[in-house]
Amino acid sequence: LLLPNPDVMRRLLGVDADDETCRRAHYAGMREVDRLGVADWPAVDRVIARAAGFPDDRLDDAVPLLDQLYVGGHEPWVPIAGAAEAMLALEAAGYGLAIVSNAEGTMEAQLADGRVCSVDGGSVAKVAVVVDSHVVGIEKPDPRIFSLALDALGASPDRCIYVGDTVVFDVNGARAAGIAPIHIDPYGLCPDDDHPHAVSLAALADELCGGGGRESNPPDGDRPSHPL
């Protein structure tokens, strides 16, 4: 739903990368988390910096710089193109929505301020809850954090899917909670074939709402809830 702000990434690293390069650098970092199988953030930061065009001989210098972007919630992230519209489409199609995020205590405000979704709804998609790991004291992949969203939705795990952009936190965490995962992988970086992938939430929403050949308005009770 949100990505690091390319303008901030360029400013912090002092690189001349376009927006697409900055986005790809973020996903390259998420792939490094999955390759390592652990959250070695300095190693991940070096991959992000290299992908963004930071000099190879100074990659260690990029770690504290990227901490300002990824840690502490001081630099707001920006909505992914099409994310807000996808959330509205899912809501209109009857899907229950909830957010589960490893974040820094500002996720609910960032999503509302970015006009992506909110617990109040209105002109943006309404979600049952925004579960922020900093607020609740539990992080993905701990299945307990997913249970908080399931409780808010009043849904059983077998009626849900979870959408995220890592295997370590999202795919593995959802599976541990009994929820089917979908891995957002816009650049085809994940080599694993043991879980489904989607290029974006917008593409996934189109499929779920009828674009993939499924009925667009099945009978009541036939749609699962979707904590995202």
C-alpha positions as CSV (number, residue, x, y, z in Angstrom):
1,L,0.0,0.0,0.0
2,L,2.9,2.4,0.8
3,L,6.5,2.6,-0.4
4,P,9.5,4.7,0.6
5,N,9.3,8.2,-0.9
6,P,11.7,8.3,-3.9
7,D,12.4,12.0,-3.3
8,V,13.6,11.2,0.3
9,M,15.6,8.2,-0.9
10,R,17.4,10.4,-3.5
11,R,18.0,13.1,-0.9
12,L,19.4,10.8,1.8
13,L,21.6,8.8,-0.5
14,G,22.6,11.7,-2.8
15,V,21.8,9.6,-5.9
16,D,20.3,10.6,-9.2
17,A,17.9,7.6,-9.5
18,D,14.5,8.0,-11.1
19,D,11.3,6.9,-9.3
20,E,11.2,3.5,-10.9
21,T,14.8,2.8,-9.8
22,C,14.0,3.7,-6.3
23,R,10.9,1.5,-6.2
24,R,12.9,-1.4,-7.6
25,A,15.6,-0.8,-5.0
26,H,13.1,-1.2,-2.3
27,Y,11.9,-4.6,-3.7
28,A,15.5,-5.7,-4.2
29,G,15.9,-5.1,-0.5
30,M,12.8,-7.2,0.4
31,R,14.2,-9.9,-1.8
32,E,17.5,-9.8,0.2
33,V,15.5,-10.3,3.4
34,D,14.0,-13.4,1.9
35,R,17.3,-14.6,0.5
36,L,19.0,-14.3,3.9
37,G,16.0,-15.7,5.7
38,V,16.5,-13.2,8.5
39,A,16.1,-9.4,9.0
40,D,19.8,-8.4,8.6
41,W,18.9,-4.8,8.0
42,P,22.5,-3.5,7.4
43,A,22.9,-6.1,4.7
44,V,19.5,-5.2,3.2
45,D,20.3,-1.5,3.3
46,R,23.5,-2.1,1.3
47,V,21.5,-4.0,-1.4
48,I,18.9,-1.1,-1.5
49,A,21.7,1.5,-1.8
50,R,23.5,-0.4,-4.5
51,A,20.3,-0.8,-6.5
52,A,19.7,2.9,-6.2
53,G,23.1,3.8,-7.6
54,F,25.0,4.4,-4.4
55,P,28.8,3.8,-4.9
56,D,29.8,0.2,-4.2
57,D,32.9,1.3,-2.3
58,R,30.8,3.3,0.2
59,L,27.9,1.0,0.8
60,D,28.5,0.9,4.6
61,D,27.9,4.7,4.6
62,A,24.4,4.1,3.3
63,V,23.2,2.1,6.3
64,P,22.7,5.0,8.7
65,L,21.2,7.1,5.9
66,L,18.6,4.5,5.0
67,D,17.8,4.0,8.6
68,Q,16.3,7.4,8.5
69,L,13.9,6.2,5.7
70,Y,13.0,2.8,7.2
71,V,13.3,3.3,10.9
72,G,11.4,5.5,13.3
73,G,8.6,6.6,11.1
74,H,10.1,10.1,10.6
75,E,9.9,10.1,6.8
76,P,6.4,9.3,5.6
77,W,6.0,6.8,2.8
78,V,3.9,7.4,-0.3
79,P,0.9,5.4,-1.7
80,I,1.6,2.9,-4.4
81,A,-0.1,3.8,-7.6
82,G,-3.5,2.2,-7.8
83,A,-3.5,1.0,-4.2
84,A,-6.3,3.3,-3.0
85,E,-8.5,2.5,-6.0
86,A,-7.8,-1.3,-5.4
87,M,-8.9,-1.0,-1.8
88,L,-12.1,0.8,-2.8
89,A,-12.8,-1.9,-5.5
90,L,-12.4,-4.7,-3.0
91,E,-14.6,-2.9,-0.5
92,A,-17.3,-2.3,-3.1
93,A,-17.1,-6.0,-4.1
94,G,-17.9,-7.0,-0.5
95,Y,-14.6,-8.0,0.9
96,G,-13.7,-7.3,4.5
97,L,-10.4,-5.5,4.8
98,A,-7.8,-5.1,7.5
99,I,-4.2,-4.1,7.7
100,V,-1.3,-5.9,9.4
101,S,2.0,-4.1,9.3
102,N,5.4,-4.2,10.8
103,A,5.7,-0.5,11.3
104,E,6.8,2.3,13.6
105,G,3.5,3.3,15.2
106,T,2.4,5.7,12.4
107,M,0.9,3.2,9.9
108,E,-2.8,4.1,10.6
109,A,-2.1,7.8,10.3
110,Q,0.0,7.4,7.1
111,L,-2.6,5.3,5.4
112,A,-5.3,7.9,6.3
113,D,-3.2,10.9,5.4
114,G,-2.2,9.2,2.1
115,R,-5.9,8.7,1.3
116,V,-5.4,4.9,0.9
117,C,-7.8,3.6,3.5
118,S,-8.9,4.3,7.1
119,V,-10.9,2.8,10.0
120,D,-13.4,5.6,9.4
121,G,-13.9,5.1,5.7
122,G,-15.6,8.0,4.1
123,S,-14.2,8.7,0.6
124,V,-11.5,6.0,1.1
125,A,-11.8,2.3,1.7
126,K,-12.9,1.4,5.3
127,V,-10.8,-1.2,7.1
128,A,-11.8,-3.0,10.2
129,V,-8.4,-2.3,11.9
130,V,-4.9,-1.2,11.2
131,V,-2.6,-3.5,13.3
132,D,0.7,-1.8,13.7
133,S,3.4,-3.9,15.2
134,H,4.9,-1.0,17.2
135,V,1.5,-0.3,18.8
136,V,0.6,-4.0,19.6
137,G,4.1,-5.2,20.5
138,I,4.0,-8.2,18.1
139,E,5.7,-8.4,14.7
140,K,5.2,-10.5,11.7
141,P,5.8,-13.4,11.2
142,D,4.4,-14.1,14.7
143,P,0.9,-15.5,13.9
144,R,-0.6,-13.6,16.9
145,I,-0.4,-10.3,15.0
146,F,-2.6,-11.8,12.3
147,S,-5.1,-13.0,14.9
148,L,-5.7,-9.4,15.9
149,A,-6.9,-8.7,12.4
150,L,-9.0,-11.9,12.2
151,D,-10.7,-10.9,15.4
152,A,-11.5,-7.4,14.1
153,L,-13.0,-8.9,11.0
154,G,-14.8,-11.7,12.8
155,A,-13.4,-14.1,10.2
156,S,-11.7,-17.5,10.3
157,P,-8.3,-17.8,8.7
158,D,-9.5,-20.3,6.0
159,R,-11.8,-17.5,4.7
160,C,-8.9,-15.0,4.3
161,I,-5.9,-14.2,2.2
162,Y,-3.0,-12.1,3.3
163,V,-1.1,-9.9,0.8
164,G,2.5,-8.7,1.4
165,D,5.8,-8.2,-0.3
166,T,8.1,-10.6,1.6
167,V,8.3,-14.3,2.2
168,V,10.0,-14.1,5.6
169,F,7.4,-11.8,7.2
170,D,4.3,-12.1,5.0
171,V,4.1,-15.5,3.4
172,N,5.5,-17.4,6.3
173,G,3.6,-15.3,8.9
174,A,0.3,-15.8,7.1
175,R,0.9,-19.5,6.7
176,A,1.7,-19.8,10.4
177,A,-1.7,-18.1,11.1
178,G,-3.5,-20.5,8.8
179,I,-4.1,-17.8,6.1
180,A,-3.4,-18.2,2.4
181,P,-0.6,-15.8,1.3
182,I,-0.2,-13.8,-1.9
183,H,3.2,-12.4,-2.5
184,I,3.4,-9.0,-4.3
185,D,6.5,-9.2,-6.5
186,P,6.3,-6.6,-9.3
187,Y,9.7,-7.3,-10.7
188,G,9.7,-11.1,-10.6
189,L,12.5,-11.3,-8.1
190,C,11.2,-14.2,-6.0
191,P,12.3,-17.6,-7.4
192,D,10.0,-19.6,-5.2
193,D,7.0,-21.5,-6.7
194,D,5.4,-22.7,-3.5
195,H,3.2,-19.7,-3.1
196,P,1.2,-17.4,-5.5
197,H,2.5,-14.1,-6.7
198,A,0.9,-10.9,-8.0
199,V,2.5,-7.9,-9.7
200,S,0.4,-5.4,-7.7
201,L,-2.5,-5.1,-5.5
202,A,-4.4,-3.4,-8.3
203,A,-3.9,-6.5,-10.5
204,L,-4.9,-8.8,-7.7
205,A,-8.1,-6.7,-7.0
206,D,-9.0,-6.8,-10.6
207,E,-8.8,-10.6,-10.5
208,L,-10.7,-10.9,-7.2
209,C,-13.4,-8.5,-8.3
210,G,-14.2,-10.4,-11.5
211,G,-11.4,-9.6,-13.9
212,G,-9.9,-13.1,-13.5
213,G,-13.1,-14.9,-14.6
214,R,-14.7,-15.1,-11.2
215,E,-18.3,-14.0,-10.6
216,S,-18.3,-10.3,-9.8
217,N,-21.2,-10.6,-7.4
218,P,-21.5,-14.1,-6.0
219,P,-24.2,-14.9,-3.4
220,D,-23.8,-13.5,0.1
221,G,-21.4,-15.5,2.2
222,D,-19.4,-16.7,-0.8
223,R,-16.7,-14.0,-0.5
224,P,-13.8,-14.4,1.9
225,S,-12.6,-11.6,4.0
226,H,-9.1,-10.3,3.1
227,P,-6.8,-8.8,5.8
228,L,-4.2,-7.0,3.7
